[in-house]
Amino acid sequence: MPKGKPFSAEIKTKVVLETLREDQTINQVASKYDLDPKRITEWRSQFLKSCNSVFSNHPAQERLRELQAQSQEKEDLLIKQIGELSVKLNWAEKKIKELEFDE
């Protein structure tokens, strides 16, 4: 592969996985793909640092759950307020009718 060319995530993953199998050295894999061993070492390091995120909750997912919970709380509060205002409106309408009959 030519040097200086941007590599896709698929190629990087393929190369890193080959190094993790440990049936070839990083230098052998680098030679096979015409890559600098330092580049492969960097990719491998990035991969190993981020691979645990596959099994954990992504921060964006956690944030989404927080926002959904906040939204549900606001909705519940608004529904409660609507109920209270409906009761007050009904009471006020009843009192107005009572006052109109008294006159």
GUMARZA-618059 format. One record per atom (N, C-alpha, C, O): residue number from 0; residue in one letter; z, x, y. Coordinates in pm, whole numbers, always signed. Layout:
<gukes>
guke i=NUM, aa=A, c3=Z, c1=X, c2=Y $
...
</gukes>
This chain:
<gukes>
guke i=0, aa=M, c3=+0, c1=+85, c2=-118 $
guke i=0, aa=M, c3=+0, c1=+0, c2=+0 $
guke i=0, aa=M, c3=+0, c1=+89, c2=+123 $
guke i=0, aa=M, c3=+70, c1=+190, c2=+127 $
guke i=1, aa=P, c3=-77, c1=+53, c2=+223 $
guke i=1, aa=P, c3=-84, c1=+135, c2=+342 $
guke i=1, aa=P, c3=+47, c1=+135, c2=+419 $
guke i=1, aa=P, c3=+118, c1=+35, c2=+425 $
guke i=2, aa=K, c3=+77, c1=+250, c2=+477 $
guke i=2, aa=K, c3=+201, c1=+261, c2=+555 $
guke i=2, aa=K, c3=+179, c1=+200, c2=+692 $
guke i=2, aa=K, c3=+67, c1=+199, c2=+743 $
guke i=3, aa=G, c3=+287, c1=+148, c2=+753 $
guke i=3, aa=G, c3=+279, c1=+88, c2=+886 $
guke i=3, aa=G, c3=+242, c1=-59, c2=+882 $
guke i=3, aa=G, c3=+252, c1=-128, c2=+984 $
guke i=4, aa=K, c3=+201, c1=-108, c2=+768 $
guke i=4, aa=K, c3=+164, c1=-248, c2=+753 $
guke i=4, aa=K, c3=+290, c1=-331, c2=+734 $
guke i=4, aa=K, c3=+381, c1=-290, c2=+661 $
guke i=5, aa=P, c3=+299, c1=-448, c2=+800 $
guke i=5, aa=P, c3=+415, c1=-533, c2=+775 $
guke i=5, aa=P, c3=+408, c1=-591, c2=+633 $
guke i=5, aa=P, c3=+301, c1=-628, c2=+585 $
guke i=6, aa=F, c3=+522, c1=-598, c2=+569 $
guke i=6, aa=F, c3=+527, c1=-644, c2=+432 $
guke i=6, aa=F, c3=+588, c1=-783, c2=+426 $
guke i=6, aa=F, c3=+680, c1=-815, c2=+501 $
guke i=7, aa=S, c3=+536, c1=-864, c2=+337 $
guke i=7, aa=S, c3=+588, c1=-1000, c2=+321 $
guke i=7, aa=S, c3=+723, c1=-996, c2=+250 $
guke i=7, aa=S, c3=+759, c1=-897, c2=+186 $
guke i=8, aa=A, c3=+794, c1=-1104, c2=+262 $
guke i=8, aa=A, c3=+924, c1=-1115, c2=+194 $
guke i=8, aa=A, c3=+905, c1=-1108, c2=+43 $
guke i=8, aa=A, c3=+992, c1=-1055, c2=-28 $
guke i=9, aa=E, c3=+794, c1=-1160, c2=-7 $
guke i=9, aa=E, c3=+768, c1=-1157, c2=-151 $
guke i=9, aa=E, c3=+753, c1=-1013, c2=-201 $
guke i=9, aa=E, c3=+807, c1=-978, c2=-306 $
guke i=10, aa=I, c3=+679, c1=-931, c2=-127 $
guke i=10, aa=I, c3=+659, c1=-791, c2=-167 $
guke i=10, aa=I, c3=+792, c1=-717, c2=-161 $
guke i=10, aa=I, c3=+826, c1=-643, c2=-254 $
guke i=11, aa=K, c3=+866, c1=-736, c2=-53 $
guke i=11, aa=K, c3=+995, c1=-668, c2=-40 $
guke i=11, aa=K, c3=+1087, c1=-706, c2=-155 $
guke i=11, aa=K, c3=+1154, c1=-621, c2=-214 $
guke i=12, aa=T, c3=+1091, c1=-836, c2=-187 $
guke i=12, aa=T, c3=+1177, c1=-882, c2=-296 $
guke i=12, aa=T, c3=+1134, c1=-819, c2=-428 $
guke i=12, aa=T, c3=+1218, c1=-774, c2=-506 $
guke i=13, aa=K, c3=+1005, c1=-817, c2=-453 $
guke i=13, aa=K, c3=+953, c1=-759, c2=-577 $
guke i=13, aa=K, c3=+993, c1=-612, c2=-590 $
guke i=13, aa=K, c3=+1038, c1=-568, c2=-696 $
guke i=14, aa=V, c3=+978, c1=-538, c2=-481 $
guke i=14, aa=V, c3=+1012, c1=-395, c2=-483 $
guke i=14, aa=V, c3=+1161, c1=-376, c2=-504 $
guke i=14, aa=V, c3=+1203, c1=-293, c2=-585 $
guke i=15, aa=V, c3=+1242, c1=-452, c2=-432 $
guke i=15, aa=V, c3=+1388, c1=-439, c2=-443 $
guke i=15, aa=V, c3=+1433, c1=-474, c2=-585 $
guke i=15, aa=V, c3=+1517, c1=-405, c2=-642 $
guke i=16, aa=L, c3=+1379, c1=-580, c2=-639 $
guke i=16, aa=L, c3=+1419, c1=-619, c2=-775 $
guke i=16, aa=L, c3=+1382, c1=-511, c2=-876 $
guke i=16, aa=L, c3=+1455, c1=-489, c2=-973 $
guke i=17, aa=E, c3=+1270, c1=-445, c2=-855 $
guke i=17, aa=E, c3=+1234, c1=-334, c2=-944 $
guke i=17, aa=E, c3=+1337, c1=-222, c2=-937 $
guke i=17, aa=E, c3=+1369, c1=-161, c2=-1039 $
guke i=18, aa=T, c3=+1388, c1=-195, c2=-818 $
guke i=18, aa=T, c3=+1489, c1=-89, c2=-807 $
guke i=18, aa=T, c3=+1622, c1=-132, c2=-869 $
guke i=18, aa=T, c3=+1697, c1=-48, c2=-919 $
guke i=19, aa=L, c3=+1651, c1=-261, c2=-866 $
guke i=19, aa=L, c3=+1776, c1=-309, c2=-923 $
guke i=19, aa=L, c3=+1774, c1=-309, c2=-1076 $
guke i=19, aa=L, c3=+1880, c1=-302, c2=-1139 $
guke i=20, aa=R, c3=+1657, c1=-315, c2=-1134 $
guke i=20, aa=R, c3=+1648, c1=-309, c2=-1281 $
guke i=20, aa=R, c3=+1692, c1=-173, c2=-1334 $
guke i=20, aa=R, c3=+1734, c1=-161, c2=-1449 $
guke i=21, aa=E, c3=+1681, c1=-73, c2=-1249 $
guke i=21, aa=E, c3=+1724, c1=+64, c2=-1279 $
guke i=21, aa=E, c3=+1650, c1=+128, c2=-1397 $
guke i=21, aa=E, c3=+1700, c1=+223, c2=-1456 $
guke i=22, aa=D, c3=+1531, c1=+78, c2=-1430 $
guke i=22, aa=D, c3=+1452, c1=+147, c2=-1531 $
guke i=22, aa=D, c3=+1360, c1=+250, c2=-1464 $
guke i=22, aa=D, c3=+1295, c1=+330, c2=-1532 $
guke i=23, aa=Q, c3=+1355, c1=+246, c2=-1330 $
guke i=23, aa=Q, c3=+1282, c1=+345, c2=-1251 $
guke i=23, aa=Q, c3=+1371, c1=+385, c2=-1133 $
guke i=23, aa=Q, c3=+1453, c1=+306, c2=-1086 $
guke i=24, aa=T, c3=+1353, c1=+506, c2=-1088 $
guke i=24, aa=T, c3=+1426, c1=+550, c2=-969 $
guke i=24, aa=T, c3=+1359, c1=+492, c2=-845 $
guke i=24, aa=T, c3=+1246, c1=+444, c2=-850 $
guke i=25, aa=I, c3=+1432, c1=+498, c2=-735 $
guke i=25, aa=I, c3=+1374, c1=+451, c2=-608 $
guke i=25, aa=I, c3=+1250, c1=+533, c2=-575 $
guke i=25, aa=I, c3=+1151, c1=+478, c2=-525 $
guke i=26, aa=N, c3=+1254, c1=+662, c2=-601 $
guke i=26, aa=N, c3=+1137, c1=+747, c2=-574 $
guke i=26, aa=N, c3=+1017, c1=+706, c2=-659 $
guke i=26, aa=N, c3=+903, c1=+708, c2=-611 $
guke i=27, aa=Q, c3=+1040, c1=+668, c2=-784 $
guke i=27, aa=Q, c3=+930, c1=+624, c2=-869 $
guke i=27, aa=Q, c3=+870, c1=+493, c2=-818 $
guke i=27, aa=Q, c3=+748, c1=+477, c2=-815 $
guke i=28, aa=V, c3=+956, c1=+400, c2=-778 $
guke i=28, aa=V, c3=+907, c1=+273, c2=-723 $
guke i=28, aa=V, c3=+833, c1=+297, c2=-593 $
guke i=28, aa=V, c3=+729, c1=+236, c2=-567 $
guke i=29, aa=A, c3=+886, c1=+387, c2=-510 $
guke i=29, aa=A, c3=+821, c1=+420, c2=-384 $
guke i=29, aa=A, c3=+682, c1=+478, c2=-409 $
guke i=29, aa=A, c3=+586, c1=+443, c2=-339 $
guke i=30, aa=S, c3=+672, c1=+564, c2=-507 $
guke i=30, aa=S, c3=+543, c1=+623, c2=-540 $
guke i=30, aa=S, c3=+447, c1=+516, c2=-592 $
guke i=30, aa=S, c3=+329, c1=+516, c2=-556 $
guke i=31, aa=K, c3=+496, c1=+428, c2=-674 $
guke i=31, aa=K, c3=+413, c1=+321, c2=-731 $
guke i=31, aa=K, c3=+351, c1=+234, c2=-622 $
guke i=31, aa=K, c3=+234, c1=+196, c2=-632 $
guke i=32, aa=Y, c3=+430, c1=+203, c2=-518 $
guke i=32, aa=Y, c3=+383, c1=+114, c2=-411 $
guke i=32, aa=Y, c3=+339, c1=+190, c2=-285 $
guke i=32, aa=Y, c3=+305, c1=+128, c2=-184 $
guke i=33, aa=D, c3=+339, c1=+322, c2=-292 $
guke i=33, aa=D, c3=+301, c1=+407, c2=-179 $
guke i=33, aa=D, c3=+387, c1=+375, c2=-57 $
guke i=33, aa=D, c3=+337, c1=+350, c2=+53 $
guke i=34, aa=L, c3=+518, c1=+376, c2=-80 $
guke i=34, aa=L, c3=+615, c1=+347, c2=+25 $
guke i=34, aa=L, c3=+710, c1=+464, c2=+43 $
guke i=34, aa=L, c3=+726, c1=+548, c2=-46 $
guke i=35, aa=D, c3=+771, c1=+468, c2=+159 $
guke i=35, aa=D, c3=+874, c1=+568, c2=+186 $
guke i=35, aa=D, c3=+1003, c1=+524, c2=+115 $
guke i=35, aa=D, c3=+1044, c1=+409, c2=+131 $
guke i=36, aa=P, c3=+1066, c1=+611, c2=+38 $
guke i=36, aa=P, c3=+1191, c1=+573, c2=-30 $
guke i=36, aa=P, c3=+1299, c1=+524, c2=+66 $
guke i=36, aa=P, c3=+1380, c1=+439, c2=+30 $
guke i=37, aa=K, c3=+1300, c1=+577, c2=+189 $
guke i=37, aa=K, c3=+1399, c1=+531, c2=+287 $
guke i=37, aa=K, c3=+1378, c1=+383, c2=+319 $
guke i=37, aa=K, c3=+1475, c1=+309, c2=+336 $
guke i=38, aa=R, c3=+1252, c1=+342, c2=+328 $
guke i=38, aa=R, c3=+1222, c1=+202, c2=+357 $
guke i=38, aa=R, c3=+1274, c1=+113, c2=+244 $
guke i=38, aa=R, c3=+1334, c1=+9, c2=+268 $
guke i=39, aa=I, c3=+1251, c1=+156, c2=+121 $
guke i=39, aa=I, c3=+1298, c1=+78, c2=+5 $
guke i=39, aa=I, c3=+1450, c1=+74, c2=+4 $
guke i=39, aa=I, c3=+1509, c1=-30, c2=-26 $
guke i=40, aa=T, c3=+1513, c1=+185, c2=+36 $
guke i=40, aa=T, c3=+1659, c1=+190, c2=+41 $
guke i=40, aa=T, c3=+1712, c1=+92, c2=+147 $
guke i=40, aa=T, c3=+1813, c1=+25, c2=+124 $
guke i=41, aa=E, c3=+1645, c1=+84, c2=+262 $
guke i=41, aa=E, c3=+1684, c1=-10, c2=+367 $
guke i=41, aa=E, c3=+1668, c1=-155, c2=+318 $
guke i=41, aa=E, c3=+1757, c1=-238, c2=+337 $
guke i=42, aa=W, c3=+1555, c1=-184, c2=+254 $
guke i=42, aa=W, c3=+1532, c1=-318, c2=+202 $
guke i=42, aa=W, c3=+1638, c1=-355, c2=+99 $
guke i=42, aa=W, c3=+1691, c1=-466, c2=+99 $
guke i=43, aa=R, c3=+1668, c1=-260, c2=+13 $
guke i=43, aa=R, c3=+1767, c1=-285, c2=-92 $
guke i=43, aa=R, c3=+1904, c1=-312, c2=-29 $
guke i=43, aa=R, c3=+1977, c1=-401, c2=-73 $
guke i=44, aa=S, c3=+1938, c1=-234, c2=+72 $
guke i=44, aa=S, c3=+2066, c1=-252, c2=+141 $
guke i=44, aa=S, c3=+2072, c1=-390, c2=+207 $
guke i=44, aa=S, c3=+2172, c1=-460, c2=+195 $
guke i=45, aa=Q, c3=+1965, c1=-429, c2=+275 $
guke i=45, aa=Q, c3=+1960, c1=-561, c2=+339 $
guke i=45, aa=Q, c3=+1975, c1=-671, c2=+235 $
guke i=45, aa=Q, c3=+2047, c1=-769, c2=+255 $
guke i=46, aa=F, c3=+1906, c1=-653, c2=+123 $
guke i=46, aa=F, c3=+1912, c1=-752, c2=+16 $
guke i=46, aa=F, c3=+2053, c1=-767, c2=-38 $
guke i=46, aa=F, c3=+2103, c1=-879, c2=-53 $
guke i=47, aa=L, c3=+2116, c1=-655, c2=-67 $
guke i=47, aa=L, c3=+2251, c1=-659, c2=-124 $
guke i=47, aa=L, c3=+2353, c1=-715, c2=-27 $
guke i=47, aa=L, c3=+2449, c1=-781, c2=-68 $
guke i=48, aa=K, c3=+2334, c1=-689, c2=+104 $
guke i=48, aa=K, c3=+2427, c1=-743, c2=+203 $
guke i=48, aa=K, c3=+2415, c1=-894, c2=+216 $
guke i=48, aa=K, c3=+2513, c1=-962, c2=+244 $
guke i=49, aa=S, c3=+2295, c1=-946, c2=+197 $
guke i=49, aa=S, c3=+2273, c1=-1088, c2=+221 $
guke i=49, aa=S, c3=+2267, c1=-1173, c2=+94 $
guke i=49, aa=S, c3=+2261, c1=-1295, c2=+103 $
guke i=50, aa=C, c3=+2267, c1=-1112, c2=-21 $
guke i=50, aa=C, c3=+2249, c1=-1191, c2=-144 $
guke i=50, aa=C, c3=+2366, c1=-1285, c2=-172 $
guke i=50, aa=C, c3=+2347, c1=-1387, c2=-237 $
guke i=51, aa=N, c3=+2485, c1=-1254, c2=-124 $
guke i=51, aa=N, c3=+2598, c1=-1345, c2=-149 $
guke i=51, aa=N, c3=+2583, c1=-1477, c2=-74 $
guke i=51, aa=N, c3=+2646, c1=-1576, c2=-109 $
guke i=52, aa=S, c3=+2499, c1=-1479, c2=+29 $
guke i=52, aa=S, c3=+2480, c1=-1603, c2=+104 $
guke i=52, aa=S, c3=+2407, c1=-1708, c2=+21 $
guke i=52, aa=S, c3=+2411, c1=-1826, c2=+54 $
guke i=53, aa=V, c3=+2342, c1=-1667, c2=-85 $
guke i=53, aa=V, c3=+2275, c1=-1761, c2=-173 $
guke i=53, aa=V, c3=+2377, c1=-1855, c2=-236 $
guke i=53, aa=V, c3=+2348, c1=-1973, c2=-258 $
guke i=54, aa=F, c3=+2496, c1=-1805, c2=-264 $
guke i=54, aa=F, c3=+2598, c1=-1883, c2=-333 $
guke i=54, aa=F, c3=+2704, c1=-1941, c2=-240 $
guke i=54, aa=F, c3=+2798, c1=-2005, c2=-286 $
guke i=55, aa=S, c3=+2689, c1=-1920, c2=-112 $
guke i=55, aa=S, c3=+2786, c1=-1974, c2=-17 $
guke i=55, aa=S, c3=+2715, c1=-2070, c2=+76 $
guke i=55, aa=S, c3=+2592, c1=-2076, c2=+82 $
guke i=56, aa=N, c3=+2796, c1=-2145, c2=+150 $
guke i=56, aa=N, c3=+2739, c1=-2238, c2=+246 $
guke i=56, aa=N, c3=+2680, c1=-2163, c2=+363 $
guke i=56, aa=N, c3=+2740, c1=-2070, c2=+416 $
guke i=57, aa=H, c3=+2564, c1=-2204, c2=+400 $
guke i=57, aa=H, c3=+2497, c1=-2144, c2=+514 $
guke i=57, aa=H, c3=+2567, c1=-2192, c2=+642 $
guke i=57, aa=H, c3=+2605, c1=-2309, c2=+650 $
guke i=58, aa=P, c3=+2584, c1=-2104, c2=+741 $
guke i=58, aa=P, c3=+2651, c1=-2146, c2=+865 $
guke i=58, aa=P, c3=+2587, c1=-2268, c2=+930 $
guke i=58, aa=P, c3=+2656, c1=-2352, c2=+987 $
guke i=59, aa=A, c3=+2457, c1=-2279, c2=+921 $
guke i=59, aa=A, c3=+2389, c1=-2394, c2=+981 $
guke i=59, aa=A, c3=+2426, c1=-2522, c2=+908 $
guke i=59, aa=A, c3=+2440, c1=-2627, c2=+971 $
guke i=60, aa=Q, c3=+2443, c1=-2515, c2=+777 $
guke i=60, aa=Q, c3=+2483, c1=-2632, c2=+700 $
guke i=60, aa=Q, c3=+2625, c1=-2674, c2=+737 $
guke i=60, aa=Q, c3=+2654, c1=-2793, c2=+750 $
guke i=61, aa=E, c3=+2712, c1=-2576, c2=+752 $
guke i=61, aa=E, c3=+2850, c1=-2607, c2=+792 $
guke i=61, aa=E, c3=+2852, c1=-2671, c2=+930 $
guke i=61, aa=E, c3=+2925, c1=-2767, c2=+953 $
guke i=62, aa=R, c3=+2774, c1=-2617, c2=+1022 $
guke i=62, aa=R, c3=+2767, c1=-2671, c2=+1157 $
guke i=62, aa=R, c3=+2713, c1=-2814, c2=+1154 $
guke i=62, aa=R, c3=+2762, c1=-2901, c2=+1226 $
guke i=63, aa=L, c3=+2613, c1=-2838, c2=+1071 $
guke i=63, aa=L, c3=+2557, c1=-2972, c2=+1058 $
guke i=63, aa=L, c3=+2663, c1=-3070, c2=+1008 $
guke i=63, aa=L, c3=+2673, c1=-3181, c2=+1059 $
guke i=64, aa=R, c3=+2743, c1=-3029, c2=+909 $
guke i=64, aa=R, c3=+2849, c1=-3115, c2=+859 $
guke i=64, aa=R, c3=+2953, c1=-3144, c2=+968 $
guke i=64, aa=R, c3=+3002, c1=-3256, c2=+980 $
guke i=65, aa=E, c3=+2985, c1=-3042, c2=+1048 $
guke i=65, aa=E, c3=+3080, c1=-3062, c2=+1158 $
guke i=65, aa=E, c3=+3025, c1=-3164, c2=+1258 $
guke i=65, aa=E, c3=+3097, c1=-3254, c2=+1302 $
guke i=66, aa=L, c3=+2898, c1=-3149, c2=+1293 $
guke i=66, aa=L, c3=+2837, c1=-3241, c2=+1389 $
guke i=66, aa=L, c3=+2829, c1=-3382, c2=+1334 $
guke i=66, aa=L, c3=+2848, c1=-3479, c2=+1407 $
guke i=67, aa=Q, c3=+2801, c1=-3394, c2=+1204 $
guke i=67, aa=Q, c3=+2798, c1=-3527, c2=+1143 $
guke i=67, aa=Q, c3=+2936, c1=-3591, c2=+1145 $
guke i=67, aa=Q, c3=+2949, c1=-3711, c2=+1170 $
guke i=68, aa=A, c3=+3039, c1=-3512, c2=+1118 $
guke i=68, aa=A, c3=+3176, c1=-3564, c2=+1120 $
guke i=68, aa=A, c3=+3213, c1=-3609, c2=+1262 $
guke i=68, aa=A, c3=+3274, c1=-3714, c2=+1281 $
guke i=69, aa=Q, c3=+3177, c1=-3527, c2=+1361 $
guke i=69, aa=Q, c3=+3206, c1=-3563, c2=+1500 $
guke i=69, aa=Q, c3=+3131, c1=-3690, c2=+1538 $
guke i=69, aa=Q, c3=+3187, c1=-3778, c2=+1605 $
guke i=70, aa=S, c3=+3007, c1=-3700, c2=+1497 $
guke i=70, aa=S, c3=+2927, c1=-3818, c2=+1527 $
guke i=70, aa=S, c3=+2988, c1=-3942, c2=+1463 $
guke i=70, aa=S, c3=+2993, c1=-4049, c2=+1525 $
guke i=71, aa=Q, c3=+3035, c1=-3929, c2=+1340 $
guke i=71, aa=Q, c3=+3098, c1=-4042, c2=+1271 $
guke i=71, aa=Q, c3=+3226, c1=-4084, c2=+1342 $
guke i=71, aa=Q, c3=+3254, c1=-4203, c2=+1355 $
guke i=72, aa=E, c3=+3305, c1=-3986, c2=+1389 $
guke i=72, aa=E, c3=+3428, c1=-4017, c2=+1462 $
guke i=72, aa=E, c3=+3396, c1=-4093, c2=+1591 $
guke i=72, aa=E, c3=+3463, c1=-4190, c2=+1624 $
guke i=73, aa=K, c3=+3292, c1=-4048, c2=+1663 $
guke i=73, aa=K, c3=+3253, c1=-4116, c2=+1787 $
guke i=73, aa=K, c3=+3205, c1=-4258, c2=+1758 $
guke i=73, aa=K, c3=+3239, c1=-4352, c2=+1830 $
guke i=74, aa=E, c3=+3127, c1=-4272, c2=+1651 $
guke i=74, aa=E, c3=+3078, c1=-4404, c2=+1615 $
guke i=74, aa=E, c3=+3194, c1=-4498, c2=+1581 $
guke i=74, aa=E, c3=+3196, c1=-4613, c2=+1624 $
guke i=75, aa=D, c3=+3291, c1=-4448, c2=+1505 $
guke i=75, aa=D, c3=+3407, c1=-4529, c2=+1470 $
guke i=75, aa=D, c3=+3484, c1=-4571, c2=+1594 $
guke i=75, aa=D, c3=+3528, c1=-4685, c2=+1605 $
guke i=76, aa=L, c3=+3501, c1=-4477, c2=+1688 $
guke i=76, aa=L, c3=+3572, c1=-4508, c2=+1813 $
guke i=76, aa=L, c3=+3498, c1=-4614, c2=+1892 $
guke i=76, aa=L, c3=+3559, c1=-4706, c2=+1946 $
guke i=77, aa=L, c3=+3365, c1=-4601, c2=+1901 $
guke i=77, aa=L, c3=+3287, c1=-4698, c2=+1976 $
guke i=77, aa=L, c3=+3292, c1=-4837, c2=+1911 $
guke i=77, aa=L, c3=+3301, c1=-4938, c2=+1980 $
guke i=78, aa=I, c3=+3287, c1=-4840, c2=+1779 $
guke i=78, aa=I, c3=+3298, c1=-4968, c2=+1709 $
guke i=78, aa=I, c3=+3434, c1=-5033, c2=+1737 $
guke i=78, aa=I, c3=+3442, c1=-5154, c2=+1757 $
guke i=79, aa=K, c3=+3539, c1=-4953, c2=+1737 $
guke i=79, aa=K, c3=+3673, c1=-5004, c2=+1767 $
guke i=79, aa=K, c3=+3678, c1=-5059, c2=+1909 $
guke i=79, aa=K, c3=+3732, c1=-5167, c2=+1933 $
guke i=80, aa=Q, c3=+3619, c1=-4984, c2=+2005 $
guke i=80, aa=Q, c3=+3619, c1=-5028, c2=+2144 $
guke i=80, aa=Q, c3=+3539, c1=-5157, c2=+2160 $
guke i=80, aa=Q, c3=+3579, c1=-5246, c2=+2236 $
guke i=81, aa=I, c3=+3427, c1=-5167, c2=+2090 $
guke i=81, aa=I, c3=+3347, c1=-5290, c2=+2097 $
guke i=81, aa=I, c3=+3429, c1=-5408, c2=+2046 $
guke i=81, aa=I, c3=+3427, c1=-5517, c2=+2104 $
guke i=82, aa=G, c3=+3500, c1=-5386, c2=+1938 $
guke i=82, aa=G, c3=+3585, c1=-5493, c2=+1883 $
guke i=82, aa=G, c3=+3692, c1=-5536, c2=+1981 $
guke i=82, aa=G, c3=+3715, c1=-5655, c2=+2002 $
guke i=83, aa=E, c3=+3758, c1=-5437, c2=+2043 $
guke i=83, aa=E, c3=+3863, c1=-5469, c2=+2140 $
guke i=83, aa=E, c3=+3806, c1=-5544, c2=+2260 $
guke i=83, aa=E, c3=+3866, c1=-5640, c2=+2308 $
guke i=84, aa=L, c3=+3690, c1=-5500, c2=+2309 $
guke i=84, aa=L, c3=+3627, c1=-5566, c2=+2424 $
guke i=84, aa=L, c3=+3581, c1=-5707, c2=+2388 $
guke i=84, aa=L, c3=+3586, c1=-5797, c2=+2472 $
guke i=85, aa=S, c3=+3535, c1=-5726, c2=+2266 $
guke i=85, aa=S, c3=+3494, c1=-5860, c2=+2222 $
guke i=85, aa=S, c3=+3613, c1=-5954, c2=+2222 $
guke i=85, aa=S, c3=+3601, c1=-6069, c2=+2264 $
guke i=86, aa=V, c3=+3727, c1=-5906, c2=+2172 $
guke i=86, aa=V, c3=+3849, c1=-5988, c2=+2171 $
guke i=86, aa=V, c3=+3889, c1=-6024, c2=+2314 $
guke i=86, aa=V, c3=+3923, c1=-6139, c2=+2342 $
guke i=87, aa=K, c3=+3885, c1=-5925, c2=+2404 $
guke i=87, aa=K, c3=+3922, c1=-5951, c2=+2544 $
guke i=87, aa=K, c3=+3826, c1=-6050, c2=+2609 $
guke i=87, aa=K, c3=+3869, c1=-6137, c2=+2685 $
guke i=88, aa=L, c3=+3697, c1=-6036, c2=+2580 $
guke i=88, aa=L, c3=+3597, c1=-6126, c2=+2637 $
guke i=88, aa=L, c3=+3619, c1=-6268, c2=+2587 $
guke i=88, aa=L, c3=+3615, c1=-6363, c2=+2665 $
guke i=89, aa=N, c3=+3644, c1=-6280, c2=+2459 $
guke i=89, aa=N, c3=+3670, c1=-6413, c2=+2403 $
guke i=89, aa=N, c3=+3794, c1=-6474, c2=+2467 $
guke i=89, aa=N, c3=+3794, c1=-6593, c2=+2500 $
guke i=90, aa=W, c3=+3899, c1=-6396, c2=+2485 $
guke i=90, aa=W, c3=+4022, c1=-6443, c2=+2548 $
guke i=90, aa=W, c3=+3995, c1=-6487, c2=+2692 $
guke i=90, aa=W, c3=+4041, c1=-6592, c2=+2736 $
guke i=91, aa=A, c3=+3917, c1=-6404, c2=+2766 $
guke i=91, aa=A, c3=+3887, c1=-6435, c2=+2906 $
guke i=91, aa=A, c3=+3803, c1=-6563, c2=+2915 $
guke i=91, aa=A, c3=+3829, c1=-6648, c2=+3001 $
guke i=92, aa=E, c3=+3703, c1=-6577, c2=+2828 $
guke i=92, aa=E, c3=+3620, c1=-6698, c2=+2830 $
guke i=92, aa=E, c3=+3705, c1=-6823, c2=+2801 $
guke i=92, aa=E, c3=+3686, c1=-6928, c2=+2862 $
guke i=93, aa=K, c3=+3798, c1=-6809, c2=+2708 $
guke i=93, aa=K, c3=+3887, c1=-6921, c2=+2674 $
guke i=93, aa=K, c3=+3974, c1=-6959, c2=+2793 $
guke i=93, aa=K, c3=+3992, c1=-7077, c2=+2822 $
guke i=94, aa=K, c3=+4027, c1=-6859, c2=+2862 $
guke i=94, aa=K, c3=+4113, c1=-6886, c2=+2979 $
guke i=94, aa=K, c3=+4033, c1=-6950, c2=+3093 $
guke i=94, aa=K, c3=+4084, c1=-7037, c2=+3163 $
guke i=95, aa=I, c3=+3909, c1=-6906, c2=+3111 $
guke i=95, aa=I, c3=+3825, c1=-6964, c2=+3217 $
guke i=95, aa=I, c3=+3800, c1=-7112, c2=+3187 $
guke i=95, aa=I, c3=+3806, c1=-7196, c2=+3276 $
guke i=96, aa=K, c3=+3771, c1=-7141, c2=+3062 $
guke i=96, aa=K, c3=+3749, c1=-7282, c2=+3024 $
guke i=96, aa=K, c3=+3875, c1=-7365, c2=+3046 $
guke i=96, aa=K, c3=+3868, c1=-7479, c2=+3091 $
guke i=97, aa=E, c3=+3990, c1=-7307, c2=+3013 $
guke i=97, aa=E, c3=+4116, c1=-7378, c2=+3033 $
guke i=97, aa=E, c3=+4138, c1=-7405, c2=+3181 $
guke i=97, aa=E, c3=+4184, c1=-7514, c2=+3218 $
guke i=98, aa=L, c3=+4107, c1=-7310, c2=+3266 $
guke i=98, aa=L, c3=+4126, c1=-7326, c2=+3409 $
guke i=98, aa=L, c3=+4030, c1=-7429, c2=+3467 $
guke i=98, aa=L, c3=+4066, c1=-7502, c2=+3560 $
guke i=99, aa=E, c3=+3909, c1=-7437, c2=+3413 $
guke i=99, aa=E, c3=+3811, c1=-7533, c2=+3462 $
guke i=99, aa=E, c3=+3854, c1=-7676, c2=+3426 $
guke i=99, aa=E, c3=+3830, c1=-7768, c2=+3504 $
guke i=100, aa=F, c3=+3918, c1=-7695, c2=+3312 $
guke i=100, aa=F, c3=+3962, c1=-7829, c2=+3271 $
guke i=100, aa=F, c3=+4082, c1=-7874, c2=+3353 $
guke i=100, aa=F, c3=+4103, c1=-7994, c2=+3372 $
guke i=101, aa=D, c3=+4162, c1=-7780, c2=+3402 $
guke i=101, aa=D, c3=+4280, c1=-7816, c2=+3479 $
guke i=101, aa=D, c3=+4243, c1=-7870, c2=+3615 $
guke i=101, aa=D, c3=+4322, c1=-7944, c2=+3674 $
guke i=102, aa=E, c3=+4129, c1=-7839, c2=+3668 $
guke i=102, aa=E, c3=+4093, c1=-7881, c2=+3804 $
guke i=102, aa=E, c3=+4036, c1=-8017, c2=+3810 $
guke i=102, aa=E, c3=+4002, c1=-8064, c2=+3918 $
</gukes>
